[in-house]
Amino acid sequence: MLASMSLQEMQSFLLPTGVNIAHFCTSHKLRHEPVRLDDTDGFPPATLHFIDRSPDHDGNVFLYLHGGGYIFSLASPNTLIFARRAATAASATLVVLEYSIAPAVTYPGQLAQAAAALRFLLQQRHGDPARIIVGGDSAGGNLTLALLAHLQSPHPRIGPIRFAAGGDRKLRAALCISPRTNNVCTAPSYRFNGSKDFMSPQAVRLFTANWQPVDDEVWATPVAGSKAFWATVRAARIIFVVGGDEVYLSDVKAQAELMNAQESPGADIQLTICPGEMHDQPIMDFGQGIEDGRMTTAVISWMRSLPSL
């Protein structure tokens, strides 16, 4: 059935991200305060959703960027349950960005909106990034890497993000769960994991046809960056978490190698491969009441290990 539907028809079945967040907060009796972001460099405004905390809170925060190939809203409450669990592990408030989806807004509009979100959070913390964790799954992992790239070298259509002066200031951490690091489907894992993962080349082609990334730009395709580009990143800790049965596996490993990630726990930049698990496994696990899967455990343990501030 889905194969015969247009993207517009598929999108019509999904409520907007903000509506789903509001429903989640109501059902869980959580405070919910949305903030409109207009400082988006000429792209449409976005909304930052504060869950169970006031927007003027200046403590630890976890900015979550949801997946969906840039073409689908945050539809599953399982994503929010998982993200909130991760935020709690890091003693942080969960904040979710409602960015515009393609094809209504194409690349690099979502990066402009994510940059606006990070600027807002920095303003509340006097420019100090040390209390901010940025992370996401799938397309949200791509957007997390795009933000890190933008901090290194601003996208020409998007204003820079400025940290407070003094010292080598960095984000507290960056979390990339099953991130899309490439926009073509030529990596070996598309072949050897093709029958194990629900993600497919057809899905990736649908994503990219509507999102319209520029393949040789690092803000769209992180693996397009060089080792020299990724040699210094403005996050104190970074983790890549990927399933051993994912079609994205080879591309995630390539990105991790560019950034000199280590598979040993405690590394500043860490790669964790979870055998037998698929793309975005934690989101699927929480939908089945599984809270101790390998990817979930890796993320929660890592978030809990981050230095307290």
N, C-alpha and C positions, 0 to 999 in steps of 0.2 A: 504493500500500500504506500509506504513512505517513498519508495523509488518512483512512483508515478505522480507524486505531489511536487508542486513548485515550492521554492524557498518561502515565498510569501504565504502560501497555504500552511507550511510547517510552522512559520513564525506566528501565524494567527491562532494556533492552539496554545501558545505560551503567554502567560501574563508578564507584564514588564517586571524587571528586577525589583524596582521600588515597591510594587504592590506585593510581590512575594515576600520581601523583607518585612513589610508591615504586617502581613498575615502571620509570619513566623513569630514576630515579637508579641503580637496579641495572644497567640496561642500558648506562648511560653511565659506570658506575663512579664515581659521585658520592656524597659524603657526604650523608645525609638525616637531619635531626633535626626531628621534629614537636613542637610545644608546644601544649598544650591551653589555651584561653582561657576562663576562667569568668566574668570580669568583663564580662558582656554585658547588664547592666541587665534581668535577668529573662527574657531570651530564651535559647534553648538555647546551650550552649557551642559554640565554633568551634575550628579548629585552624590554627596558623600553621606552615608548612613551610619550614624553612631548608635551602637547597640548597647543598651544598659548603662550609658554614661553620657554626660552632657558634652556638647562640642567644645566648651571652654576648658575641659579637662586637659591638664598639661603633663600627665604622667605617661607611662609606657603605653604604646599603641601598636596594634597590628593592622596595617592597611592591607586588606585582602582584595585581590583582583581575580574575579571568577573566570572560569573557562566557558567553552561553548563555541570555539572556532571564530570568535568575533561576530558570529551571525545569530547566536541564540542568547536569550536573557538567562539570568540565574533562575532556573526553574525549580530546582530540587531543594527542599528544606534540608536534605542530608548534607549539602555543601555547607550550609550555615551551622548545622550541628557540629560538623567536623572542624570548621574554621574557629568556632567559638571554643571548642575543646583545645585547639592548638594555642589560641590566644591566652586562655587560662593557664596553660602549662608554662607560658612565658611571663605570667603576671602582667598581662597587657589587656587593654580594652580592644574589642573588635570593632573595626571600622571597614565598611564595604563600599567600594566605588561602583556606582551605577553609571557605566559608560555607554555611549551610543553604539548600537550594533549596525553592522553592514547588511545590505548595501546602502542604507540611508546615510551613513557616515563611513568613509573608507580610510585606509592608512594615509597619514599618521594621526588621524583625529583622536583615536583612543589614547595614544601616547600623550597628546596635548592635554587631554582630560586627566590622565594619571599624573602628569606633571603638575597640573593645577591642584590636585588632591594633596600631593606631597608638599607643595608650597603652603597650602592652608595649614597642614599639620606642623610644618616648621614655624610658621608665624605664631602658633600657640605655644611653641617651645623656644621662643627667642632665637630661632635659627639653628638650634642645637639638634642634630639628627640622631644623637646617641640613644634616644628613647623610642625610635621608630623602627619597626620591622616591616618590611615590604615582602609580600609573597602571593603566590597564586598557583592555580592548576591549569595545565594545558595552555590555552591561549593566554590565561592569566600568568602562567610561568613565562611565556614569551614576552608579555608586557612588563613583567618584573625585570627581565634582562634588558628590555628596551629602556627602562628607566635607568638602570645601571649604565648602559651605553650613553644615555643622554647626559648623565652626570659627568661622564668622561669627556664627551664631545657633543655639545648640544645639536639637536636636529636643526637644520637651517630654517625651518618654518615654525620652530617652537622656542620660546624664550628660555634662557638658562635657569637652573635651580641653584640658588645661592645658599650655602651654609654660613653660619656665623664665622667671623674671622678668628684666627688663632688656632694653632695646632693642626694636626692631621685629622680633621673631623670626618667621621664616617657614620653611616646608618648602623643601628645596632646589629641588624642581620637582614639577609635576603633568603627567601625560601622558594625553591622552584620544584614543583611537583609535576611530573610528566610533562615538562615544558616542550613546546614546539620550538625548536632551534633552527629549523630549516623549512623551506616552503616548497620543496620538491620531494619526490618520493623515490629517490634512487639509492638510498642507504641500504646496506645488506639486510638489516633487520626487517625491512618490508618484505623481503623474501622468506627469511627463516622464521619470522614470527607472524607472517600474514594469516595463518590459519588459527592462531592462538588469541589474537587481539580483536576487539570489536572495532577499533579504529582501522580505517582502510584508506588506500590511495584515492578512492572515489570521494570520501569525505574530505580529505585534505584539498583535493582539487575544487570541491564546492566552497570550502572556506576561502581559498585564495582567489578564486574567480570573483567572489563578492567583496572581499576585504581589499583586494588589489595592492598587495605589498610590492615594494621595489626590491627585487631579490638580492641585489648587490649592496643594499644599504644595511648596515649593522643594526639599526634600530628596528628593522623588520626581520632580518635574518641574522641572528647572533653569530652563527658559525662563519659568516662573511668577515668577521673581525679577525685581525691577526693576533698572534701571541703577544706582540708588543702592545697592541691596543688594550688587550685584556690583562696585561701584566699588573696593573694597579687598578683596583676597583674600590669604590667608596662605600663599602660595607665591611664591617669588622668580621663577620662570619657569613658564609654562604653554604647552602646545601642543595645538591641535586638529588632528588629521590625519583627513581624510575623502576618500573617493573621489568623483570627479566623476560617477560613474554610480550613486551610492547613493540610495535612497529617503529616507535620513536627511539628505541634503545640506542642504535648506532649513532644517531645524530646527537643524542644527549651525551653519550660518551665522548664524541668529538668535541662538543662544547666544553665539557669538563676538562678534557686534555688541554684545550686552548687556555684555560684558566688555571692550569696546574693543580687541579683538584686531586685529592688523595682519598683512597677508599678506607683509610683508617679513621675511626672515631676521634673527634677532638681536633681534626685538622681545621685550619681557618677556612679553607674551601674544601668541601667534602662531597664525594660521590657515593651514594648508597644505592646498590642494585638489589632489588627484592625478587628472588627466584619465584617463578610460578605465578607472578602477579601481572595484571594487565594495566592498560592505560587508566589513570584516575581511579585506581583500585579503592582508595579510602572512601570516595563518594559512593561507590557501589556497595562497599562493605557496610557503611552506616545505614543504607537502605534496607539491609538484611539483618540489622541488629548485631553486626560483627564489629566489635570495637577494638580488637587486638590483632588485626591483620598486620602483616610485615611492614607495609608502607606506613600505615597509621602509627604503629609502634615506633618506627624510625623517626617520623616527624615529631611526635609528642615527646620522645626522649630527647631529641635535639633541641626543641624549643625549651624544654625544662633545663637543659644544660647551659643555656645562654647566661652570661654573667648578669647578675642582678644590678640594677641601677637605683 
